[in-house]
Amino acid sequence: MQKSEILERLSALTARYKKIEPTLALDKKKAEFEELQAQMSAPDFWNNPDNAQKISQKASALENFVKTWTAISDNLCDLPELADMADEKELPDIATELEKTEKDFNAGETETLLSGEYDGHNAILKISTGNGGQDAEDFSQMLLRMYLRYAERKGWKVQIMEESTSDVGLKSAMIEITGLNTYGFLKSEHGVHRLIRLSPFNAKSLRQTSFSRVEILPMIEQDTDIDLAESDLRIDVFRSSGAGGQSVNTTDSAVRITYLPLNLVVTCQNEKSQLQNKQAAMKVLKSRLLQLQLEQNAEKIDELRGEQMENSFGSQIRTYTLQPYQLVKDHRTDFEMGSPDKAFDGELDGFADAFLRKQ
């Protein structure tokens, strides 16, 4: 990279930084972090573990935010002078530092777009197989792996709440994802996904189109203002499906809750007891109702219609094309990735960034 290019890119990045600097409020966030540190040092801080964990997570997020943007600011102050004085041997190191600063800036700028009420919440991700037979079940399995890899890349924790498999893939699955801004980053995945490829399940290897629906729900607290009448709920208990052998679950611990007014069904079977499964299922049900409220701008539950996009052609938000060419395209933002393999390996930040910027 030539010196002139380095200086030009630094100038452009500095202009972008000055534009968003007031919204960063670094001094305010530093003071807030110091206040949380004082709370965390109190002798009785861990007497309430749930509250303590929330405060610790918030403090950690603030600390990372301040450190990231302070480093970016310092680099934008120092690098132009260093680049201007550098000889040819020193330029590669400065170029490397510039590229790292640009990468950190882009990632940090995306986080500043997470201003929604529930963006900082944990998330529930549900995959439901649509049209396409065995190809669709295999596609759902590919999507599950994609999101597990994405969570791994982001340092998030994942817990499988429900999973229904077939001989070739996945019929449905529901996972809880815990980490920083999980709902904010994942909400761009909400909708119907389409796969186009040569079918491995067809003897003639004909091109096949298959569909899978992904639901992203913000995890809500138990004290949410969403109140459900007992008369609107039907709770069924059934035998959990175990892994077989000694580990098979022989108790009727799985729980299925149906919200009758909208015919919404939630199942949880991976917890150890019936009570835990019921609590988890209620949490998911309330999260689904909240998501419907957000989608339909409804103020009350009884205003909801419970509409969902059909899990088939014409309703997709994103298409993964493997044949006759390779491309992943998001139809809401027109963001494209030329390597489906990278997308299926969990490289999804580009889709999230495009979605957040368009919003």
C-alpha positions as CSV (number, residue, x, y, z in Angstrom):
1,M,0.0,0.0,0.0
2,Q,1.4,3.4,-1.0
3,K,1.8,6.2,1.5
4,S,-0.7,8.4,-0.4
5,E,-3.4,5.6,-0.2
6,I,-2.7,5.1,3.6
7,L,-3.1,8.9,4.2
8,E,-6.3,9.0,2.1
9,R,-7.9,6.1,3.9
10,L,-6.9,7.6,7.3
11,S,-8.5,10.9,6.3
12,A,-11.7,9.2,5.2
13,L,-11.9,7.1,8.4
14,T,-11.2,10.2,10.6
15,A,-14.1,12.0,8.9
16,R,-16.4,9.1,9.6
17,Y,-15.2,9.0,13.3
18,K,-15.9,12.7,13.8
19,K,-19.4,12.2,12.4
20,I,-20.4,9.6,15.0
21,E,-18.1,10.8,17.8
22,P,-21.0,12.8,19.6
23,T,-23.2,9.7,19.6
24,L,-20.5,7.5,21.2
25,A,-20.7,9.6,24.5
26,L,-17.4,8.0,25.7
27,D,-17.1,10.2,28.8
28,K,-20.7,9.3,29.9
29,K,-20.0,5.6,29.3
30,K,-16.8,5.8,31.3
31,A,-18.6,7.3,34.2
32,E,-21.3,4.7,34.0
33,F,-18.7,1.9,34.0
34,E,-17.0,3.3,37.1
35,E,-20.4,3.5,38.8
36,L,-21.1,-0.2,38.0
37,Q,-17.6,-1.1,39.2
38,A,-18.4,0.5,42.6
39,Q,-21.6,-1.6,42.8
40,M,-19.6,-4.8,41.9
41,S,-17.1,-4.1,44.7
42,A,-19.9,-4.0,47.4
43,P,-19.7,-7.0,49.9
44,D,-23.3,-8.0,49.3
45,F,-23.1,-7.7,45.5
46,W,-23.5,-11.5,44.8
47,N,-26.4,-11.9,47.3
48,N,-28.7,-11.6,44.2
49,P,-26.9,-13.7,41.6
50,D,-29.3,-12.9,38.7
51,N,-29.0,-9.1,39.2
52,A,-25.3,-9.4,39.8
53,Q,-24.8,-11.3,36.5
54,K,-26.8,-8.6,34.6
55,I,-24.7,-5.8,36.1
56,S,-21.5,-7.7,35.4
57,Q,-22.5,-8.3,31.8
58,K,-23.4,-4.6,31.3
59,A,-20.1,-3.5,32.9
60,S,-18.1,-5.8,30.6
61,A,-20.0,-4.5,27.6
62,L,-19.3,-0.9,28.6
63,E,-15.6,-1.7,29.3
64,N,-15.2,-3.3,25.8
65,F,-17.0,-0.4,24.1
66,V,-14.8,2.3,25.8
67,K,-11.6,0.4,25.1
68,T,-12.4,-0.2,21.5
69,W,-13.3,3.4,20.7
70,T,-10.5,4.8,22.7
71,A,-8.0,2.7,20.8
72,I,-9.6,3.7,17.5
73,S,-9.4,7.4,18.5
74,D,-5.8,7.1,19.5
75,N,-4.9,5.4,16.3
76,L,-6.6,8.0,14.2
77,C,-4.5,10.7,16.1
78,D,-1.2,8.8,15.8
79,L,-1.2,7.0,12.4
80,P,-1.4,10.0,10.1
81,E,1.8,11.5,11.6
82,L,3.5,8.1,11.6
83,A,2.6,7.4,8.0
84,D,3.7,10.9,6.9
85,M,7.1,10.3,8.5
86,A,7.5,6.6,7.6
87,D,9.9,5.2,5.0
88,E,9.1,2.4,2.6
89,K,10.1,-0.3,5.1
90,E,7.8,1.0,7.8
91,L,4.7,1.4,5.6
92,P,3.6,-2.3,5.6
93,D,3.3,-2.2,9.5
94,I,1.3,1.0,9.3
95,A,-0.9,-0.4,6.6
96,T,-1.6,-3.5,8.8
97,E,-2.5,-1.2,11.7
98,L,-4.8,0.8,9.5
99,E,-6.6,-2.2,8.2
100,K,-7.1,-3.4,11.8
101,T,-8.4,0.0,12.8
102,E,-10.8,0.0,9.8
103,K,-12.1,-3.4,10.8
104,D,-12.6,-2.4,14.4
105,F,-14.3,0.8,13.4
106,N,-16.8,-1.0,11.1
107,A,-17.6,-3.6,13.8
108,G,-18.0,-0.9,16.4
109,E,-20.1,1.3,14.1
110,T,-22.5,-1.6,13.5
111,E,-22.9,-2.0,17.3
112,T,-23.9,1.7,17.5
113,L,-26.9,0.8,15.3
114,L,-28.3,-1.6,17.9
115,S,-30.6,0.9,19.4
116,G,-33.8,-1.1,19.5
117,E,-35.6,-1.7,22.8
118,Y,-34.7,-5.4,22.8
119,D,-31.5,-5.4,20.8
120,G,-29.4,-6.0,23.9
121,H,-31.5,-9.1,24.9
122,N,-30.6,-12.7,24.5
123,A,-32.4,-14.5,21.7
124,I,-34.4,-17.6,20.9
125,L,-33.9,-19.0,17.4
126,K,-36.4,-21.5,15.9
127,I,-36.0,-23.3,12.6
128,S,-39.0,-25.0,10.9
129,T,-38.6,-27.0,7.7
130,G,-40.8,-25.9,4.8
131,N,-41.5,-27.1,1.3
132,G,-38.9,-29.3,-0.4
133,G,-39.0,-32.7,1.2
134,Q,-35.7,-34.3,2.1
135,D,-33.8,-31.4,0.6
136,A,-35.6,-29.0,2.9
137,E,-34.8,-31.1,6.0
138,D,-31.2,-31.2,5.0
139,F,-31.3,-27.4,4.4
140,S,-32.7,-26.9,7.9
141,Q,-29.8,-28.9,9.3
142,M,-27.3,-26.7,7.3
143,L,-29.0,-23.6,8.8
144,L,-28.7,-24.9,12.3
145,R,-25.0,-25.6,11.8
146,M,-24.6,-22.1,10.3
147,Y,-26.1,-20.4,13.4
148,L,-24.1,-22.6,15.8
149,R,-20.9,-21.5,13.9
150,Y,-22.0,-17.9,14.0
151,A,-22.6,-18.1,17.7
152,E,-19.2,-19.6,18.2
153,R,-17.6,-16.8,16.2
154,K,-19.3,-14.2,18.3
155,G,-18.5,-15.9,21.6
156,W,-22.1,-16.6,22.4
157,K,-23.4,-19.5,24.5
158,V,-26.0,-21.9,22.9
159,Q,-28.5,-24.2,24.5
160,I,-30.7,-26.5,22.5
161,M,-34.3,-26.3,23.8
162,E,-36.0,-28.6,21.3
163,E,-34.9,-30.6,18.3
164,S,-36.9,-32.9,16.0
165,T,-34.7,-34.8,13.5
166,S,-35.4,-37.0,10.5
167,D,-33.4,-39.7,8.7
168,V,-31.7,-37.0,6.5
169,G,-31.8,-33.8,8.5
170,L,-33.9,-31.6,10.7
171,K,-37.7,-31.1,10.9
172,S,-37.5,-28.4,13.5
173,A,-35.2,-27.0,16.3
174,M,-35.2,-24.3,18.9
175,I,-32.1,-22.9,20.6
176,E,-31.5,-20.3,23.2
177,I,-28.6,-18.0,22.4
178,T,-27.0,-16.0,25.2
179,G,-24.5,-13.2,24.7
180,L,-23.9,-9.5,24.0
181,N,-26.6,-8.1,21.7
182,T,-27.6,-11.5,20.4
183,Y,-31.2,-10.4,19.4
184,G,-29.9,-7.2,17.7
185,F,-27.4,-9.1,15.5
186,L,-29.7,-12.0,14.8
187,K,-33.0,-10.2,14.0
188,S,-31.9,-9.9,10.4
189,E,-32.3,-13.7,10.1
190,H,-36.0,-13.7,10.8
191,G,-38.0,-15.0,7.8
192,V,-38.1,-17.6,5.2
193,H,-34.8,-18.8,3.7
194,R,-34.5,-20.5,0.3
195,L,-31.9,-23.0,-1.1
196,I,-31.3,-23.7,-4.8
197,R,-29.0,-26.6,-5.7
198,L,-28.6,-29.9,-7.4
199,S,-30.4,-32.3,-5.2
200,P,-28.3,-35.0,-3.5
201,F,-31.5,-37.0,-2.8
202,N,-32.5,-37.2,-6.5
203,A,-31.1,-40.0,-8.7
204,K,-31.0,-37.6,-11.7
205,S,-29.4,-34.8,-9.6
206,L,-32.1,-32.4,-10.7
207,R,-32.1,-28.8,-9.5
208,Q,-34.2,-28.5,-6.4
209,T,-35.6,-25.5,-4.5
210,S,-36.3,-25.9,-0.7
211,F,-37.4,-23.7,2.1
212,S,-36.9,-23.2,5.8
213,R,-38.4,-20.6,8.2
214,V,-36.2,-19.0,10.8
215,E,-37.8,-17.2,13.7
216,I,-35.7,-14.9,15.9
217,L,-37.4,-14.0,19.2
218,P,-36.1,-11.6,21.9
219,M,-35.7,-13.3,25.2
220,I,-37.8,-11.5,27.7
221,E,-37.7,-11.4,31.5
222,Q,-40.2,-13.3,33.6
223,D,-41.6,-10.0,34.9
224,T,-42.7,-8.9,31.5
225,D,-46.0,-7.1,31.1
226,I,-47.3,-9.8,28.8
227,D,-49.9,-11.5,30.9
228,L,-51.6,-14.7,29.7
229,A,-54.9,-16.0,30.9
230,E,-54.9,-19.6,32.0
231,S,-58.1,-20.2,30.0
232,D,-56.2,-19.2,26.8
233,L,-53.6,-22.0,27.4
234,R,-53.6,-25.7,26.8
235,I,-50.7,-27.5,28.4
236,D,-49.9,-31.1,27.4
237,V,-47.3,-33.3,28.9
238,F,-45.7,-36.1,27.0
239,R,-42.6,-38.4,27.0
240,S,-39.3,-36.7,26.0
241,S,-37.3,-38.4,23.3
242,G,-33.9,-39.4,24.6
243,A,-30.7,-40.3,22.9
244,G,-31.4,-44.1,23.4
245,G,-29.7,-46.6,25.7
246,Q,-29.0,-45.6,29.2
247,S,-29.5,-41.9,28.5
248,V,-33.1,-42.3,27.2
249,N,-35.6,-40.1,29.2
250,T,-38.2,-42.4,30.7
251,T,-40.3,-39.7,32.4
252,D,-43.2,-37.7,31.0
253,S,-41.3,-34.4,31.3
254,A,-41.7,-32.8,27.9
255,V,-44.2,-29.9,27.7
256,R,-46.3,-28.5,24.9
257,I,-48.1,-25.2,25.4
258,T,-50.8,-24.0,23.0
259,Y,-51.9,-20.4,23.0
260,L,-55.5,-21.0,21.9
261,P,-56.5,-17.5,20.6
262,L,-53.7,-17.6,18.0
263,N,-53.1,-21.4,17.9
264,L,-49.4,-20.8,18.7
265,V,-47.7,-24.0,19.8
266,V,-44.4,-24.1,21.8
267,T,-42.6,-27.3,22.8
268,C,-39.7,-27.8,25.2
269,Q,-38.3,-31.2,26.1
270,N,-34.5,-30.8,26.8
271,E,-34.7,-29.6,30.4
272,K,-34.3,-32.2,33.2
273,S,-37.8,-31.8,34.7
274,Q,-41.4,-31.1,33.7
275,L,-41.4,-27.8,35.7
276,Q,-38.2,-26.6,34.0
277,N,-39.6,-27.5,30.6
278,K,-42.9,-25.7,31.4
279,Q,-41.0,-22.6,32.5
280,A,-38.8,-22.6,29.4
281,A,-41.9,-23.1,27.1
282,M,-43.7,-20.2,28.8
283,K,-40.7,-18.0,28.2
284,V,-40.6,-18.9,24.6
285,L,-44.3,-18.4,24.2
286,K,-44.1,-14.9,25.6
287,S,-41.2,-14.1,23.4
288,R,-43.1,-15.2,20.3
289,L,-46.1,-13.0,21.3
290,L,-43.7,-10.1,21.8
291,Q,-42.2,-10.7,18.4
292,L,-45.6,-10.6,16.9
293,Q,-46.4,-7.4,18.6
294,L,-43.2,-5.8,17.3
295,E,-43.9,-7.0,13.7
296,Q,-47.5,-5.8,13.7
297,N,-47.1,-2.6,15.8
298,A,-49.8,-3.9,18.1
299,E,-50.1,-2.5,21.7
300,K,-52.0,-5.4,23.1
301,I,-51.9,-9.2,22.7
302,D,-55.6,-9.3,21.7
303,E,-54.8,-7.1,18.7
304,L,-52.6,-9.8,17.2
305,R,-53.7,-11.7,14.1
306,G,-50.9,-14.3,14.3
307,E,-50.1,-14.1,10.6
308,Q,-46.9,-15.7,9.3
309,M,-45.3,-15.7,5.9
310,E,-45.9,-19.0,4.0
311,N,-42.8,-21.2,4.2
312,S,-42.6,-21.6,0.4
313,F,-41.8,-19.8,-2.9
314,G,-42.3,-16.1,-3.0
315,S,-41.9,-15.3,0.7
316,Q,-38.2,-15.7,1.1
317,I,-36.0,-13.0,2.6
318,R,-32.7,-14.7,1.4
319,T,-31.7,-17.1,-1.3
320,Y,-28.7,-19.4,-1.1
321,T,-27.9,-20.4,-4.7
322,L,-25.4,-23.3,-5.3
323,Q,-26.3,-24.1,-8.9
324,P,-25.9,-22.9,-11.7
325,Y,-23.8,-20.3,-10.0
326,Q,-22.8,-19.6,-6.3
327,L,-24.4,-16.6,-4.6
328,V,-26.2,-15.7,-1.3
329,K,-28.5,-12.7,-1.7
330,D,-30.6,-11.0,0.9
331,H,-33.7,-9.7,-0.9
332,R,-34.5,-6.9,1.6
333,T,-31.1,-5.2,1.5
334,D,-29.6,-6.6,-1.8
335,F,-26.5,-7.5,0.1
336,E,-24.7,-10.4,-1.6
337,M,-22.0,-12.9,-0.7
338,G,-20.3,-14.8,-3.6
339,S,-19.3,-17.7,-1.4
340,P,-22.2,-19.7,0.1
341,D,-19.6,-21.9,1.9
342,K,-18.5,-18.8,4.0
343,A,-22.1,-18.0,4.9
344,F,-22.9,-21.6,5.9
345,D,-19.7,-21.5,8.0
346,G,-21.2,-18.6,10.0
347,E,-19.9,-15.5,8.3
348,L,-23.1,-13.5,8.7
349,D,-22.0,-10.1,10.0
350,G,-22.3,-8.6,6.5
351,F,-26.0,-9.5,6.4
352,A,-26.6,-8.1,9.9
353,D,-24.7,-4.9,9.1
354,A,-26.6,-4.3,5.8
355,F,-29.9,-4.9,7.6
356,L,-29.2,-2.6,10.5
357,R,-28.0,0.2,8.2
358,K,-31.1,0.0,6.1
359,Q,-33.3,0.1,9.1
